[in-house]
Amino acid sequence: MGKAPVIAVLGAGSWGTALALQLDRSGSRVILWDRDTENILQMRSARCNERYLPGIEIPASIEIETDMLTAVKAADHLLMVTPSHAFASVIKETRKVLRLGQGIAWGCKGFEPGSGRLLHEVAQELLPPETPLAIVTGPSFAKEVAHNLPTAVTVAGPDSGFTGVMASALHGGRFRAYTSDDMIGAELGGAFKNVMAVATGICDGMQLGNNARAALITRGLAEMMRLGRALDAKPETLMGLAGAGDLILTCTGDLSRNRQLGLQLGKGKSLEQALDEIGQVVEGVNASAEVHRLALEYGINMPISEQVNGIIHEGWDPEEGVASLLAREQKAEHGD
């Protein structure tokens, strides 16, 4: 066994803090930073992220840093856990001091706003071509990881050495980390499932029943596979942890902010009311627009995604959306 790496976790929301805890459990030296200085100082003082993970102790072995560049300089590799809309800006900051051989992994699940690009495309544009890249994704609620409940994720990227390092740094105890070379599939699964979680939440908020929920998740998976084919994702990735696994968890687990948004919309609340009640970034809001953009660009039939985009961004009525889906003509299940 080689020496455990030093990992700078950039982003101390619920998921960033949970991953920092897991890296620490598995033996890595962890430096945790967040843009919210007030929150990071509170965490340093109380040794707990009261805002996002109240009641869970942050051990003294995790260094809490207020300056991002100091954290980057001290680390062997970086794990970015910011909202997807902040991904590019943080990359631009880190590259000021990034060293040759330092890898960047991320736990963000989303698209670049306004372009529909997957995050590795953004990273490749902004970073030196030799920078190792990877995504950490899969069915994983932050609160459960923080409580050390059993979890399995995928670490995907084109550099097998780096994905192996990051997977080994995370793997341990009750947390399993698998590796994959299909970054496109892993990223697509992690971003797309947020849209389906909103859809399923709407379905459940309207009390349409378990049959409807199961049908929606399954047909949502079909839409994911169609988009995956267009983007050259591997089918086995979309049927694995990063795709179907994350889809099932996020659509059915009430810890999902995307599902909670859908539940509130299905109960008749406005988007603004629902987001205000949730109080955190809901990635499905941006993802729904970008998935719809990609569906139009590639000419892909994605009726559920279309309805979610319409409800969120065009003010469509959820009940009319359900009626529209049910009124679609009869056809074969496969072969779209």
N, C-alpha and C positions, 0 to 999 in steps of 0.2 A: 504493500500500500504506500503510495506517495503522500507527500505532505498535502493536507487539505488546503484548498485555495482560500484566499481572502476575497470575499464577495461584497461589493457595495450595492445595496438595495436602494434604488432611487424611487421614492414614493412610499409614504408611510400611511396609506389608507388601510382599509381592512385587509386587502389581499397582499399588499406589500409587507405589512406587519406580520401576517400569517406565514408568508414565505420566509421572512427573516427568522422567525421562530423555528421553522423546520430546518433551515440551513444550520442554525445554531445547534439544534438537537443532533444533527448528523455530523457535527464536528468541524464545520467551517468557522473561520473568524468572520463575523458579520459587522458591517458598518451600515447603519440605517440613516437615510436622509429624507427630508421632505421639504417642499417649497414653502409650506405653511410654517413659518418660524415659530409662531405662537404655539401651534400644536406640537412641534418637535421639542420645544423647551418644556412643555407640560409633560411629555413622555419621558424626557430625561429626568425631570424632577420626581414624578410619581412612579416611574418604571411601569407604566401602563398606558395603553392608548385608549383613554377614557372616551374619546369621541367616536371611535369606530369599533373597538373591541373591549368594552368595559369589563373590568373584573379579571382580565387575563394578564398575569405578570410577565414583564419583559425582563429576562435575566440580565445580570450585570455584565455578562460576557458579550452582549450585543452593544456595540458602540453606537451612540446616538449623536449624529453630526449635524451641525447647522449649516455648514458650507459644502455645497455640492462638489466643487472642484477639489477640495481637500479629501473628500471621500473617494473620488475617482482616482486621484494620485496614489492613495494608499492601497488600492485594490488590485488584485490580479485580473478580475473580471467584473462586469457590471450586470445587474439584473434590474431592468427598468419596469416599474409597475405604476405607471402614470395612466390617466385617461388617454384614450387614443388621440384625442384632439390636441393633447400637449406633447405627443411623442416627438414630432419634428423639432420643436423648440428645445426640448431637453437634449436630443441628439446633437444639435448645433452647439449647445453649451459644453457637452462632454468632449467633443472633438478638439476643443482648445488644448486639452492636456492629455488626450488619449495616447497611449504608447503602442508601439508595434507589438502585436501579440495579445493585447488586451481584447477579450471578446465581449460582445454585448448580446445578452439574452433579454427577453421581455415577457411579461405576463399580461400585457394589454391585449384585449380581444376586441378588435374593431377595424374600421377602414379609415383612411385619411379623409377628413371632411372635404367635400367638394370635388374629389377626383375619383373616389371609389378604389384607390390603390390599396393593396395590402401593405402592411407596415414594413415588410422586408424590402419592398420596392422603395419606400421612403428612405430606409436606412442605407440601402445600396447607393442611392443617389447622393447622400450627404456624407458618407464615410469613405475612407480609403478602401480600395477593392480587396485588400488582404485582411480586412477586419472580420474575424469569425462572428457569425450571427446564429441565433437560435430563438425559438419561441417555446415557452412553457405553457402548456394548455391541457385541457381535459376537464372532466366532471369534478369540480372542486370548490365547494363553498368555503370562504375564508374562515368563518366562525368554526367550522368543523375541523379544518386543518389546525387552527390555533388551539383547539381543544385536544389535538393529537388523536382524532378519530381516523379510522382507516381510509386511505385515499390513494388513487392511482392517476398519474398524469403522463403526458407525452412530452418529451423534449425533442423538437424537430429542427433540423437545419442541414445545410449542405456539407458542413465541416464535421466529419464523424468524430474527430478528436475533441472538438469543443463541445458537441452535444454529449459526448461521453463524460467529459469533465463536469458539465452542469448537472447531468442526470446523476452522477455519482455523488455530487455535493448535496443533492436533494434527497437521494434514496437512503432510507434507513428507518428502522423502527416500524411504524405503522404506515409509512408513506412509500409507495412504489413509484419509480420513475422509469419509464420505457423510452427508448430512442427511436427516431424515425428520420429519414432523409427527405420526407415530403413536406417541406415548409408551406407550400401553397395549400395543400389539403388541410394541414393543421390550422393554419391561420383562417382559412375560409370557414371551417367548422366552428371555430371559436367565435367568429364574428357573426355568422349567419344564425346561429342558435338563439341569439338575443332577439332577433325579429320574431322567430317562432314562439319564444317565451312570452312576448307581448300578445301574440295571437291567441295562445292557449290561455293566458290570463283573462283576456276578453271573453273567451268561451266560458270559462269557469265563473267569471264575474256575472255573466248573464244566466248562470245556472242551467247550461244546456246539457249537462250530464257527462258521465264517464265515456259513453260511446262516442260522443262528439269529440271529447278530448283525445281519445285514442286515434280517431280518424284524422284529426288535425295534425297531431304529431307525425303520424305515418306519411300523410301527404306532404307535410313540411319537409320530411326527410327526402321525399322524391324531388322536391324543388331544390334542395341542397345538392343532390346528386346531379341534377341537370346543370346547375351552375358550375359544379365541380368539373364536369366533362368539358365545359367551355373554357375553363381556366387551366385545364391539364392537371387537376388534382387526381390523386390515386383513389379509386373506389374503396380500397381497403382502409385508407385513412379515414374517409368519411363514414365508414361503418364501424370504426374503432372508437377509442376513448375521446379523441379530439372532435369527432363528428357526432355519431349517434349517442355516445355516452354523455357528452356535454349537453346535447339536445334534450335527452330524457330528463337529466337532472334539472336543467334550467326551466323546462316546461312544467315540471311537477313539484319542484321544491319551493316552499314559500319563503326561503331565504333569498330567492332570486329577486333582485330589484326590477328586472325586466318583467317577470311574471307579476310582481306587485303593481307595476304600472298598468299592465293589461287588466288586472282585477279591478282597479279603480275606474278605468275607462269603461269596462263592461258594466259597472254599477252606475254609470251615468255621470261620473265626474269629468271635468274638463282636463285637458292635458296639463294646464298650469296648476290646477288644484292637486292633481296626482303627483306631479314632480315636486311640488312644495311639501307635500306630506312625506314623500320618500326622503328628501333632503340630501341625496347623493347623486352623482352622475349615473344616468341610466343609458348605457351604451346603445340600446336598441333604438333610441330616438334617431341618432345619426345613422346607425346601420340600416334602418329601414329605407332611408333615402338613397343610400349608396347601393343597396341590393337592387332597389327598383331601377336605379341608373344603369347597373350592369345588366339587368334583365332586358332593358330596352336596347342597350348597346349590342348585346349578343343575340337579340331576337328570341329570348327564352320565355316560355309560358310559365309564369309564376304567380298564379291568381291569389294565393294567400298573402304572399309578400306585397302584392299590389294593394290589397285591401288594408294591410297594416300601414303602409306608407300613406294611403289616402286618409285613414282615420287620424294618424298623427300629424301629417303635414298639410292636408287639404280640408280637414274638418268634416270628413265623411261620418255618417252615422253608423255606429257599430251594428245595430240591428239590420240596417239595410245592407251592410257588408255581408253579414251571415246569410241573409236572404239571397244575395247575389251569388254567393258560393254554392248554395243549395240548388239554385235554379240553373246551374251549368248543365249542359247536355250530357246524356249518358255516353260513355265511351269505355274502351278497354283500360284496365288499370295500368298496364305497362306499355311502353312504346311511344312516349311523348317525344 
